[in-house]
Every structure is written in structure tokens, then in C-alpha cells.
């Protein structure tokens, strides 16, 4: 069920995104309430990732506004938005393949490091202490996502499903308040997907709000509080998983009758 407007953490209003003469997103309006999992679904090209990219500053919107906890996101750079607590993963993995799994997570932790450049240059004791603390935290995060036994592995040696988990670990290292996951279980087998759903349940317990783009409908319907369906750049439905699964326009544009029969 949708919560009251007072609980809205992210407010997207009349968002419009164009690429040349193509309108990718037109007049998109939705809210993400604190503590919920909200999923964006729809056919390929519906505008889901374009909306993600605009919210996180990777592309600029042509119209509308995006506000996070009262701060206007329009015009901010990706690092500025991340500093506010909006942290994202990508459709394609974006890890440092030539480095170890542990070092990848440490990169994420260094984004929130308290050390100043001069302290690092002069090798002050506080730097050494924090490095030990960061290493311990990196190991904790790897354990959280199920990669504790992979810390010393090169990221390039991980199977694809574990690479997706590593990307989530890096995002968690940046201390998100709102975590944006772009197709996190893409390429995972059913067992890996089920494990990821359990991890997502644990992420919620950390008081992290989640905005999810995903094509795996079993996962979407199993983890979401609300679902927003896009088609051709416009929102065609916004409601609970049950409401979305029974919406004739969503069935026609995206889910299909075969999906509905499979659920019945």
C-alpha cells in the first residue's frame, strides 16, 4: 500500500527525458517512501534505466524535478548525489576486474573515509587505524552478501552471479540511504536469485530504501511493496504487486497472458 506523502523520501515529478527527437521518458511522476522497496518494470526501452540515470545524475532531465529529502537533484553531479545517500548499481557490472574482491569493496568504503589528504600524506596513526577499521568493515560487508570466502580472489575470476553480488557490496560500502538496483539478478540462475532475495530482505532491515529495476517478475512480485509499470516512457500503472498483476493494461503491454496463466 502507498504510504502518506509525508513519508516520501524521493519525489519524481513530471520527469521528461529526450535523446534528440526521441522521448525516452514523458511526464513521469512517482514517489519512493522511506523503508519500502519500489520496483520499476516495463518492456525494454520503456524508460526505466533512463529514469535511473537522471535520478543519479548520469544524464540531465529535459523537464520535471527530482527531489530527495527536500534537496533538488536536478543539475547535481553523480558524486554529489551519492554523497546525499543515493547509491546505485548498473545494468552491466562496473567493478575493478584487475583488483581483488576485498579491494573493490575498500574503494567503496574510501568514498566515505573521514581522513583528510594531509593526514594520508604524512602517514598519521589515525590513518593506519582507519585502514584497519575499513578492512574489517569490508570483510563484514562481503560476509553480508555471501562473498566472505572470495576476499582475496581477483574480481575477474568471479562467476557472473557473484560479480553482481560484488557490485551490491561496493554500493553498500558507500553507506546508501536509498539504494538503486538496476537489474541486479540479470544473468543469475533461480538459486542465485532466491539467495539475492534473502540478501535484499536483510538490506531492508538496515533501514535502506530500495528502488529496483528488474525483469525477473517472480523476484519483483516477491520483494516489492509497490510496483510502477512503464510503457513507451509513460507510467501506465502504480500499485501493489497484486494490483499490478491484475491490471489489464500491464498484462497487455508487458506481462502477457502466459504470465497470468502461470500465476493462476
C-alpha positions in Angstrom: 0.0 0.0 0.0 1.2 3.6 -0.7 2.2 5.5 2.3 1.4 9.1 3.2 3.1 11.9 1.3 5.0 12.8 4.5 6.9 9.6 4.3 8.2 10.2 0.7 12.0 10.1 0.5 12.3 10.6 -3.2 9.8 12.6 -5.3 10.0 12.5 -9.0 7.6 14.9 -10.7 6.8 15.3 -14.4 10.2 13.9 -15.4 10.9 14.2 -19.1 14.0 12.8 -20.9 14.7 13.2 -24.6 17.5 11.9 -26.7 17.5 14.1 -29.9 14.0 13.6 -31.3 13.2 10.6 -29.2 11.3 11.0 -25.9 12.5 8.3 -23.6 10.5 9.4 -20.5 7.5 11.7 -20.6 5.9 13.3 -17.6 6.9 10.5 -15.1 5.6 11.2 -11.6 6.1 8.8 -8.6 7.4 8.8 -5.1 9.6 6.4 -3.1 8.6 6.1 0.5 11.1 5.6 3.3 11.8 2.0 4.0 10.0 0.5 1.1 11.0 -1.5 -2.0 9.6 0.2 -5.1 10.1 -1.6 -8.4 10.1 -0.1 -11.9 9.0 -2.6 -14.5 8.2 -2.5 -18.2 9.4 -3.6 -21.7 12.9 -2.9 -22.9 13.1 0.7 -23.9 10.3 1.8 -21.6 12.5 4.4 -19.9 13.4 2.6 -16.7 17.2 2.9 -16.9 16.9 6.4 -18.3 14.9 7.4 -15.2 17.6 5.8 -13.0 20.3 7.7 -14.9 18.5 11.0 -14.5 17.9 10.5 -10.8 21.6 9.7 -10.1 22.9 12.5 -12.3 24.4 10.5 -15.2 22.1 12.2 -17.7 20.3 15.5 -17.4 16.5 15.7 -17.5 14.8 17.9 -20.1 11.9 18.7 -17.8 10.4 18.0 -14.4 12.0 17.7 -11.0 13.6 15.1 -8.7 13.8 15.8 -5.0 15.5 13.7 -2.3 14.7 14.5 1.3 14.0 18.1 0.2 17.1 18.6 -1.9 16.6 19.2 -5.6 18.7 16.7 -7.6 18.4 18.4 -11.0 21.8 19.7 -12.1 23.8 17.8 -9.4 26.7 15.6 -10.4 26.7 11.8 -9.7 29.2 12.2 -6.8 27.2 14.9 -5.2 24.1 12.8 -5.4 25.9 9.8 -4.0 27.1 12.0 -1.1 23.4 12.6 -0.3 22.9 8.9 0.2 21.6 7.8 -3.2 23.9 5.0 -4.4 23.3 2.8 -7.5 24.4 -0.3 -9.3 24.4 -0.6 -13.0 22.8 -2.8 -15.7 26.3 -4.1 -16.6 28.7 -4.8 -13.8 31.1 -2.0 -13.0 33.8 -3.4 -10.8 37.6 -3.2 -11.0 38.3 -6.5 -12.6 42.1 -6.4 -12.1 41.8 -5.9 -8.3 40.8 -8.3 -5.5 37.2 -8.6 -4.3 38.3 -7.0 -1.0 40.0 -4.1 -2.7 36.8 -3.4 -4.7 34.8 -3.0 -1.5 37.6 -0.9 0.1 37.2 1.5 -2.8 33.6 2.0 -1.9 34.5 2.5 1.8 37.1 5.1 0.9 34.4 7.2 -0.6 33.1 7.8 3.0 36.5 7.9 4.7 37.0 10.6 7.3 40.7 11.0 6.6 42.0 14.3 5.1 44.7 14.3 2.3 47.4 15.7 4.6 46.9 13.0 7.2 47.3 10.4 4.5 50.4 12.0 3.0 52.1 12.2 6.4 51.0 8.7 7.4 49.5 9.8 10.7 48.5 7.0 13.2 44.8 7.8 12.6 45.2 6.7 9.0 46.6 3.3 9.9 43.8 2.8 12.5 41.1 3.7 10.0 42.6 1.4 7.3 42.3 -1.5 9.8 38.7 -0.5 10.6 37.9 -0.2 6.9 39.4 -3.6 6.2 37.2 -5.1 9.0 34.2 -3.4 7.6 34.9 -4.6 4.1 35.1 -8.2 5.3 31.8 -7.7 7.2 30.1 -6.5 4.0 31.5 -9.4 2.0 30.1 -11.8 4.6 26.7 -10.0 4.4 26.4 -10.6 0.6 27.9 -14.1 0.8 31.3 -13.5 -0.6 33.4 -13.8 2.6 35.4 -16.7 1.0 36.2 -14.7 -2.1 38.0 -11.7 -0.5 41.4 -12.5 -2.0 40.1 -13.5 -5.4 40.6 -11.3 -8.4 37.2 -9.9 -9.3 37.8 -11.1 -12.9 37.8 -14.7 -11.6 34.3 -14.5 -10.1 31.3 -16.1 -11.9 28.8 -13.7 -13.2 26.3 -14.1 -10.4 28.9 -13.3 -7.8 30.1 -10.3 -9.8 26.6 -8.9 -9.3 26.8 -9.5 -5.6 30.2 -7.7 -5.5 28.6 -4.7 -7.1 26.0 -4.7 -4.4 28.7 -5.0 -1.8 30.5 -1.9 -3.3 27.3 0.0 -3.2 26.6 -0.9 0.4 30.2 0.2 1.3 29.2 3.7 0.2 26.6 3.8 3.0 23.4 4.3 1.0 20.2 5.6 2.4 18.4 4.9 -0.9 19.9 2.0 -2.9 19.1 2.0 -6.6 19.5 -1.5 -8.1 19.5 -1.8 -11.9 18.6 -5.4 -12.9 20.6 -7.0 -10.0 19.6 -10.6 -10.8 20.1 -10.3 -14.6 22.1 -13.5 -15.6 21.6 -15.2 -12.3 20.1 -18.7 -12.1 17.0 -19.4 -10.0 19.0 -20.5 -6.9 21.2 -17.3 -7.1 18.1 -15.2 -7.5 16.5 -16.8 -4.4 19.6 -16.1 -2.4 19.7 -12.5 -3.6 16.0 -12.0 -2.5 17.1 -13.1 1.0 20.0 -10.5 0.9 17.6 -7.8 -0.1 15.4 -8.7 2.9 18.4 -8.2 5.1 19.2 -4.9 3.4 15.8 -3.6 4.3 16.5 -4.4 7.9 19.4 -1.8 7.7 16.8 0.9 7.1 17.8 1.3 3.5 15.1 2.2 1.0 15.3 0.4 -2.4 14.4 1.5 -5.9 14.6 -1.5 -8.2 14.6 -2.1 -11.9 14.2 -5.7 -12.8 12.7 -8.1 -15.4 12.5 -11.1 -13.1 8.8 -10.9 -12.2 9.0 -13.6 -9.6 11.5 -11.6 -7.7 9.7 -8.3 -8.3 6.4 -9.6 -7.0 8.1 -11.3 -4.1 10.1 -8.3 -2.7 8.2 -5.2 -3.7 5.8 -3.1 -1.6 4.8 -1.2 -4.7 5.4 -1.6 -8.4 5.4 1.1 -11.1 4.9 -0.1 -14.7 6.2 2.0 -17.6 5.4 1.6 -21.3 6.8 3.8 -24.0 8.2 6.3 -21.5 4.9 6.8 -19.6 3.6 5.3 -16.3 0.6 3.0 -17.0 0.1 1.6 -13.5 1.2 2.2 -9.9 0.1 -0.1 -7.2 0.7 -3.2 -5.1 2.1 -6.4 -6.7 -1.3 -7.9 -6.7 -2.8 -4.8 -8.3 -0.1 -4.8 -11.0 -0.5 -8.5 -11.8 -4.2 -8.0 -12.3 -4.0 -4.7 -14.3 -5.3 -5.4 -17.9 -3.1 -2.6 -19.4 0.1 -4.1 -17.7 -0.8 -7.6 -18.9 -1.3 -6.3 -22.4 1.8 -4.1 -22.5 4.3 -6.3 -20.6 3.3 -9.3 -18.5 1.3 -11.2 -21.1 -1.5 -13.7 -20.8 1.1 -16.6 -20.4 2.4 -15.0 -17.2 -1.1 -14.6 -15.8 -2.0 -18.2 -16.6 1.3 -19.3 -14.9 0.3 -17.5 -11.7 -3.2 -19.0 -11.7 
